[in-house]
Amino acid sequence: MGLHFNSLTRLFNHQLNEHTNIPIFFTVLITLLFTNVIFGSSTPTNTSSKDLVTISNGAIAYAYPISNIKIDGDISDWPTDLERYPINKFPYGGDLKNKNDFDAYFNVGYNISEKALYVIVVVTDESHVVDTSDESDWNTQDSFNFYIDEQHSPNGSGVDLYQFSEHYKDTNDQSVSWDPSKKETSWDNIEIISKRKSTTTIYECKVKLSNTIKVGKSIGIDHVFIDKDADDDKNSNSFIAWGNGGGKSSAPGRLGDVILMKEKEKTGTIQGKIAWKDAKLKKYPNQIRFTAKNNSDLWVQTAVDSMGNYTLDIPTGEYIISPAKKLFYSDESQFRDEKLVRINTQNDNSNVTVIANKTIDAPVLQLSVVPNPNIIPGKGILHDFDTNKTVMVDKFINTYQEHYQIPGVSLALIKDGKVVYHKTYGVKNTLTKEKVDDKTLFEAASITKPVFGFAVMRLVERGIINLDKPLYEYLPFEDIAHDDRYKLITARHVMCHKTGFPNWAWMNEDGKIDIKFTPGTKYQYSGEGFEYLKRVVVHITGKDINTILKEEVLTPLGLENTYFSKNDYLAKVVSNGHFDNLPSQTTLPSNPGMAWSMHTEAKTFTNFLLGLSDKKGLKAETYQEMFKVQTEIPKDEKDTRSKEWQDYFGLSIHMQKTPFGPSFGHGGNNGDFRCLAVMYQDLDMGFVVFTNSNTGEILHDDLVEYLITGKQQKKKL
């Protein structure tokens, strides 16, 4: 798998997905994989990268007042004239054979006096599997997943998930929610009854809502069914949803919209088109938003096709039509950051009046682009830095934060071997608006690797591990033992990315670890290698990895405010990550991952960069080995830099040959967190920056120019 990264720091940010056990993994160049709570599960599943940037998936239903409904699985007390909404989106899983294999629809209504939403789902399924074993789980049988976002904030409020089958009930863990108002998802708030007759199963639900319920409000709901047939393989399931996409409980707004209608209220049809004022832009945002002019609680989003056209039914009244989001990837299937543009949402909107039972042509929504910031000087400002330049730095960060929707930043600048400026900016969570401060910790992603590598080199010095002894001689790796080439893999291969392992096994089609080439012969960036080396180090030292890290790195180099796994303090101070300005979950790692799990902040991490620069904690000859070129990284065809730039790996350290002398450091990309630490050795200057955003990498790239190199001429591709 070829990796492509941007501008001067394209090879600092090697990891597309550095998490291996938390939700919402964002990939820049490949179809992404969510690995936890895609549908409230821990089973890896595939879904489209477009899911990451929608705040509503475009499905719309209309709920009318109903009364005298008893939750008993008998729907004879339901009105017969309610619209049926098909559940037929297919985000993941094995193919359906026909409508007898699976077919479903739902009806929805509400009772304002009871503060309740009512839902019935009718499923036709000729093979209905129920798991009565002690290992019964949501994905071992046919099950119903019901999602609701009652608040339905355009800023991304939290989701309750209820998983139900005859012998299984569960909810999502709200302790990791980005929405602190979601203390717990409780079965006290919902009734679900199911009844099956012949090939039909009826699920009847009553959801107790809070005082926020009112007529004319839109709320978020969705359904996902797991269909398992009797003749399926053990791990084979089909997933069928109402609205498009997955990850419905793991990030804001991936649900459909339900509007609480007045009794006998009518809808009208709006059809229209969006267009770019800049004719060079050929593709369009995949959704636009409609907000009632006199009722901000009523808003929905609808899909836009590849030609920029849309149509939807909506209650009568006046609406503002606006872009659904401020950021647009002109190549959304690839999420190439250099093709990211900022939509001028302040001016790009229009009005339309909906008339009952009529089709109205809306005025064309003309979209314009806000020009990218152009504030990089010819010479990096860190060369002549003094306190008067701090205002310039702040302006630069604030400009990029606003333009690229980067909620929070932690920044530290190094000059002449010391920290000359440190500041935090923005918020930890765009829903709560809680500020980033000096105590706020960020995911460091792949910057974890050189920290672990330093610990390994301390062990090498003492003869505890040999860089060139095959790792299997310390600890076999059963999952790959069928391939004898794994017996060639050494600690050196791991730390200079020559193991032959993939980045992560789950990126393979079968999800299994393999070896792509004979170890030691080529470069292939790999987190799997670092995880294997971690297991070896734990085995041969007899110590847990947190103890090893504290003894070998944190204490010697003064990384006090740094953690690798979940603890009470980290849970209090950690930032949420964000995808396009919407917060994501804060699932903290139970076990430290040496490829990705470090949490820290910019000023603390300068101690690591300065420690390496000053050659602390290791012998001179060990540093010489660590910083010796072990791997020359092949140039990417998308690299726009001049030939004077070349990337290498030492032992866990990324290095560059640059027109400004050699540099070293590492970058990190956990999707919703992006970070960079870099030191220019001859200049004795550098910086550390952490961001809680998928767009933070753009800031990193331009910070190199703004602070160090000045504006660089780039080759045209």
N, C-alpha and C positions, 0 to 999 in steps of 0.2 A: 504494500500500500504506500503510494507516494504521498509525502506530506508537503504542504505548501504553507509558508509563513510570510508575513509581510515585511517589507522594507528592511531597515538596517538590523532589526532584531528578529527577523523571520525564523532564525534557528535557535533563538533562546527559548521560544515557546514550543517545544517539541510535542508536548502532550496534547492530543486532542481531547482525551478524557482520562484524567488521572485518578479519579475516584474509581474504586472497585466495589463499594458497597453502599453508596448513597444515591438518592434519586436525582433525576433530571440531568443526565449527562448531555452536554451540548457538543456537537462536532461541527467543525468548520468545513470540512471537505467531504464528509461521508454521511450516509444516512445514519442518523443517530440511534443509539440504543439506550432505553431507560432500563434500569435494573432494580428499582425498588418503588413500589406503589405506582406502577404503570396503571394497573387497575386495582391498586391496593395490595400488591403482591411483592414477592422477592424473586420472582422468576424472570430472567432476562427476556425482553420482547422487543421487536423492532417496530418503529413508527416513523413517521415523516418528520424531517427537520422543521417543517413549517409549523408544527405544533408548538414550537418553543416561543413563538412571538404573537400568538393570538390571545386576546383577552376574552373572547367568546368564539365558539366554533361555528357560529352562523346558523345553527338550527333554531327555529322559532315555533313555539306552540302557544295556544290561547286557552286560558283557564277561565271558566265561567262559574258563577255562584251555583252551588248544589247544596242539598240538605237531606237529612234523614238517611244518611249512608251508614250502614253497619259493616264493620270490617270483619268479614267472615268467609271471604273467598267466593261468595255468591254475588254476581254483579247484576242481578235482576232489579235491584233498587237504584241502579244508575240510570240517568237519562239516556235515551237511545239516540239522541240527535247530536251527541258530542263528536267532534272530529277525531278520526283515528290518525295517529302519527306513527308511521312505520319505523321500526328499529331494524335498519338494514345496512348501516355502514360497517365496513369490514376492515378494521385497522390492523388485524394480526391473526395469525393462526391458520389451521388447515382449511382447505376449500369446503364449502357447503355443496352437497350433492344436488339438492332441489328444495322446493318449499316445504316438503314433508320432513326434510332433514332439520330445517329450522326456519320459522317465520314468526314475526312478532310485531305487535303494535301496542300503543298505549293511549289511554284517555286521561285527562287531567281536569280537575275542578278545585274550587276552594270554598271554605265556609268562613266568612269574616267574623261571625260571632264566636266561633270556636277557635279562631286564629289557627286554622288548619288547612293544609293542602292535601288533597286526595288524589291518588293515582291508582289506576288499574293497568296491568300489563297482561296481555293475552299472548301466549306462546304456543305455537304448534311445533311439536318435536316428536318424531316417531320413536326415537330412542332416548329415553330420559334416564340418566344415570344418577343414582344416589349412593353416596359413600357412607356406610354406617360403621366403618372401622375406627379404631382409636387414632389413626393417622388422617382422619377426615380433614380436608382443607378446602379453601375456596376453589382451587384449581384441580381437585381430584374428582369433581362431579359437576353436574349442571348447577350453576349458581347465578344469582341475580345480584348485581352491584348497582346500588342506587346512590346518586351523588346530589347534593344540594348546597347551594351558596345562597343563603337567605338574604344576606346583606346586599350582595350584588354590587359592590362598589366598583366604579370604573378604575380605581387605583389598585384593585386586586385583592378582594377579601377572601377569607378562608372557606374551605370546603369540608362538609361532613360526608363521609362515605359509610354506607351500611351494606355489608356483604351477607347474603342470606341464601340458605338452601334448607331442605327439610332437616338436616342433621348438622348444620353449621351456621353460626352467627359470629360476625366480627365487625369491628369498626376501625377506622384509621387512628393512628397515634397523633393526637393534637399537640403533644409536647414538642414536636418538631415543626409545627405550623409557623408560617410567616405571620400569622394573624393572632396576636395575643388574646383577642377576645374569644378565641376558640379554646376554651379550657379543656373541654372533653366532649367527645362524640358519644352520646348516651342513648341506649335503647329505650330509656324513659321517654324520649322525644318522638318515638316512631312506633307504629304498629305495622307489621307485615304478616299477612296470612297467605299461604299458598294452598291451592286445591288442584288436583289433577283428575281429569276424566278422559279416558281413551288416550288420544295423543295431544290433548290440550291441557296446559297448565295455566292457571290464573293466579297472579300475584296482586293482592289488594293492599294498599298502603294508606296510612294516615300519618301525616307529619305535623307535629305541633310547632308552630312558628311563634316568634316573639312579637313584641309590640310594634315591630317595624312593618308588619304586614298591613297593606292598605290597597284599596282598589286603585288601579292605574299604575301600580309598581311592576317592574320586571324583576324576576329572580332567576338564578341559575339552577338548572337541574340537568341531569343526564342519566342514562342507563347503559350498562354494559352487561351483556350476558355471556357467560362461559358455557359453551355447548360441548359436551363430551359424549360421544357415542360409544355404545357397548363394544364395538369392534375397533375402536381407536387404539393406537399404541398408548403405553402408560403415560407418556408426557405430551400427548397430542391433544390440543384443544382448539376450538374456534372461538374467536372473540367478535361479538356483534354489538354495535353501539347505535344510539340514536344520532348523536352528533359526531362529526369527524374527529379523528385524532385520539391519541392516548394521553397518558400522564394526567388524568383528569383530577386526581386528588393531590398531585405532587407540586402543582404550581397554579397560580391564579388563573381564573377565567377560561378554563378549557371546557366549559360546559355550554350547553345550549341555553336559550333564553325562553322563559315562560312569562307571559304577560297576564296579570290579573285583570280581566275585563269586567266592565259593568254588565249587568244583566241585559241581554239582547243587543249589546253594543256591536256595531258593524265595523268591518275593516274595509279599507280600500287598497288598491294595488299601486305601487310606485315602481316605475321602471326608469332606468337612467343609465348614465355612462360616466366614467371618469376619464380624464385625459391629462397628459403632461403639457405644461406650457413649453417645456424644453423637448423638442421633437426628437432629440437624440435618445431619449429614454423610451424604450419600446415595451417593456413589461410593466405590469401594474401591481399595486398592493392587492393582496388576496381578499381583503375585507374593507368595508367602510361602516361608519357608525351613524345611526339615527337617534337623536335625543329629542324628546318632546320639549317644545320651546318653553312651556310654562310648567313643566314637571320633570325635573332632572332625575327623579327616581325611575322614569320610564326611558330606558335606552336599550337598544338592541344593535346587533351587528349582522350584516348579511354578506354573503360571498360575492366576489367579483370574478368574472370569468377572464380568460386569457385575452379577450378583446376589450376589456374594461367595462363590460356590461353587467348590470345587476337587475334583479327584480325581487320584490317582497310585498307581502300583505302586512298591513299595520293598522292599528286603530285610527279612527278619524282624528284630525287635529293638525296643528302646525308642528313641523319638525326642522331641526337643524341637521344638515348632512355634513359630515366632517370625516377626515381620515381617521381610521381606527387606531393608528399609532404614529409616532413622530419619526420613526426610523424605517427605512425601506432598503432591502437588499435587492439590487437590480438583478442579481442572480440568486434568487431565494433557494433554489435547489442545492446550491453549493455553499451559501453563506460566506462568500468571499468578502472579507472585511474591506478590501480596497474598493469594492463596488457598493459600499454602504453610503446612502445619502440621507440627508435630513429634510423632511417635508416641512414646508412652512405652514404649520397648523394654525397659526394665529390668523392668517388671512384666507386660508384655503377651506372655505365652507360656503354652503348655500342653504336656502330655505325652500321648503315645499309644504303645501297644504294637502292633506289626504282627505278625500271625499268618499263617503260610504258607497260601496259597490261600483266604484268607478276606477278606471285605470288612468293614472296621471303620469305624464312625462315630466320627470324632474329636470331642472336645468343641469347642464353638464358641469360636473365638479372638476374645476380646473386646478390641478396640483402644481405647485412650484417647489423648487429646491432652494434651501438655504445654502449659500456657498460655504465650502469647508473653511475652517480658520486658516488664515495665512499670516501667521505672526512669528515665524521662525526666522531669526536673524542670520546674517552671513557668518557670524562667529558665535560659538556657544557661550552663553552668559556666565557659565561657571568658571571660565578662565580668569575673569576679572571680577569675581563675585565679592560683594560686600553687602552690608545690611540694607543699602539703598535698593539693591536688586530684589529683595524679598517681595516687594510689591509687584514686580514684573512676574515673578514665579507664581504668585497667587493669581494674578490675572490670567496667566497661561492655563493653570489648572482649572480655574473656574470656567473659562471659555470652553475648554474641552469637555468638562463635566456637563455643561448645559447643552452643547451641540450634539455630543454623542450619548447623552443620557447615561452618564456614569454617576451613580448615586453617591458613592463614598470612596475616598482616597486617603492613603497614609503615605507620606513622602519624607524621605531624609536625603540630604545632599552631603557629599563628602568632598573635601578639598584639603590638600596638604596634610593628609593622614588623619583628619578629624571631621566630626560632624559639624557643619557650619549652618545648617538649617533643618528644622524638622517641623512639620505641621500636618494636621489632619483636616479633611474637608468633607462636607456633605453629611449624608445620613446613612445609618446602618440598615434602614428598612424604609422603603418609599411609602409603605402603607401607614406605619406608625410615626414616621418622621423623626425617630430617635437619632440624635446626633452621633457621628463618629467622634471619638476622643482618643486621648493617648493610651487608654486601656483597651480600646477596641482591637480585637484580634481578627485576622483575615486568614483564609486558607492560603497556604503557601504553595500548594500543588507540587510541581516538579522541583521547586527549590529545595524540597526535602532531600533530594538525591545527593547533592554535594555535602549536606550536613551528615547524612549517614555515611557517605564516602570518607569523610574526615575521621569518623569513628573507626571505620575499617582500617584506615591507614595507621591509626594509633595501635590497633591490634597487630598489624603487620610489623610495626617496629619492635614489638615485644615478642615476636615469633609465635603468636597465638594462631595466626592464619597466614598462609603463604599465598602471595598473589598468583602464583602460577601452578599451584597444585589443583588438580581437578576437584571441583566441588563435590562430586558424587562420592569421593573418598572420605569426605567429612560426613556427608548426609545424602543418601540417594534421593532422587526425585521420581517417585513412582509413576506419576502421571505421564512422564516422558521417557521412562526407562525402556520402552519398546524401541526407541531410536538410539542406537549405540553412539551416535555422534554427540549425544548429551554428555558423554564421559569425557569429552574434550573441554567442556566449559569450565573456566576458571574465574576467580574474583576479578582478575584483570579484564577478562572479556566482558563481564557484567558492567564494570565501571567505565569502560570505553565503548559500550554498546556494540559488541561483536559476538553476542551469544548465539545469534540466529533466531532467537525467540521473536514472536510478534510483540508489538507494544503491549496488548492485552489479549489473552486467549479468547475472550468473548467477542473480539473483533473478527475472529474466524467464523466462517459460515456454520460450522458445527459446534462452535463455542469451546473447542478443546485446544490445549497447548500443543504446539508443534514446533519444528525447527525448519526454518526457511532456507538455510544454507549451512555449510560446514562452519562451525564456530571458529572465530578468529580470522576468517577470510574476507569479511565484508562488514559494512556498517548497517545496523538496523536498530533504531531507537527502541528501547524495550523497558517497560515498567516491570514486566514479569521477571526479568533477570534480577532486578533489585529485590523483589520479594523472595526469590529463591536464596539469594545471598543473605538476606535477613534471617531466614530459617536456619541457614548454616551457622551464622554467627551466634544465634541464640543457643544452638545445639552445642557448639564447641566451648562456649563460655559458661554454660549452665546458668545464665542470667536472663531475666526478661529484657526485652529490647528497650523499654523505658529506662531501666537501670543503666544499661550500657550507654545509652545516649546521654544520660545525665553525667555519668562518670567521664565519658570520653570526649564530649563536645560541649554540652550546656554549661558545665562548671568551668572547664578550662578556658572557654572563649566568652563567658559571661552572657549566655543567651537565657536570661532569667525568665522572661515573659514568653515562653515558648512551650507548646504542648503538642503531643502527637496522638492523643486519644482522649476520649470523653472523660470529663470530670466536672464537678459542680461549678468551679470557677469559670472554666471555659464556656460552659453553657450560659453563664450570665453575661459575658463580655463579647462573645463572638458575633460578628456581623452576619446578616443574611446575604447570600449571593443574589444576583439579579440577572434575569434575561430580558433585555430591552426594557429596562426600568421597572420590571415587575419582580417582586421578591420571590425567592424560592425557599424550600425547607432548610432547616438547620440540623440535619441529621449528622451527628458527630460520630467519628469512627470508634467502634468498641475496641478494636485492635489497631495498633499503629501500623501504617503502611509506609514502607521506606521509599516508595516511589512518589507519594502524594499527600500524606496526611498531616504534615506539620501545620500548626497555626501560630502565627506570630504577627508582629507589626514592624513598620519600617525602621524606626530608630533602634529597636532591639537588634534587628538583623544586620545593621551596620557593623555590629561587633564581630559578626562572622566574616564579613568582607574585609574589615580592617585586620582581623586576626590572620587571615590568609595573606594579606598584603604585607603584614609585619612578620610573617613566618612564625607565628606563635604555636606552641603546643606540639610541634613535630620537629624532628631533626632536619637539618639543611638538606641532607641527601634524600630524606623522605619527601620533602617539598619538591626537590628536583625531579623525583620520579612522578609525583602527582601532577606536576605541571609540564611534563614532557609530552610532546604530541604523540598520542597513541592511535588516534583515528583522524583522518582527513575526511570531513563531511562533503560528499559530492555536492556540487553547485546545483541548485534548483533552476529549472528552465524559466521559472517565473521570477527569479531573482533580478531585481532592477539595479542592484548596486554595481559599481565599477569593479574591474578585475582586481583592484587593490585589496578588496575585502575577501577573506577566506576564513572558513569556520573549521574548528577542530574540537576534539575531545581529548582532555588529559584523563586522569582517573577521577571520574564523576564531576569534573569541572569542564564547563564549556569555555572555549577560548576562541579569540578572533585575532587575525592579522588585519590591521586597519591602517589607513593613512595617518592615524594619530598615535601609532604605536600599538603594542599588544594589549588586549583586554581579556578579562576573565569574568565569569559569573554564571548565572543560570536564569532561566525564565520558568514560568509556570502557568498552566492553563487547566483549570478544573471546570471550564465551561462558564459557570456563573461567577468565577473569581479568576482574575488575570494579574500576574505580578512579574516583576523583573528586578534583578539585582546585578549590577555591572560595575566593574572597576577598571579604569584605564591606568595601566601600571606606570608608564613613563610620565603621564600627566599627574599621577597621584590624585586622581579625582574620580568620582563616580556617584551613583545614587541607588537608592532602593525605593521601589514604589509598589504598593499593593492597592488593588481596586476590587470592588465587590460587584463587578459587572462583566458581562460577556463582551462588551465593547471596549473594555479597558486596554486591550492590546494596541489599539490605535493611539491612545495616549502614550503608551510605552515607546512605540516607534518614534513618535515625534519628540518625546522628551530627550532621546539620544541626540537628536539634531539640535533641539533648543538649548540643551545644557552643555553638550560636549563638542559636536562636530560642526555645528552650524548647518545651514541649508545645503543639502547635497543634490548634485545633479544625478538623475536616475535615467537608466536606459529605457527607451521605449520598447515595449514588447510587441 
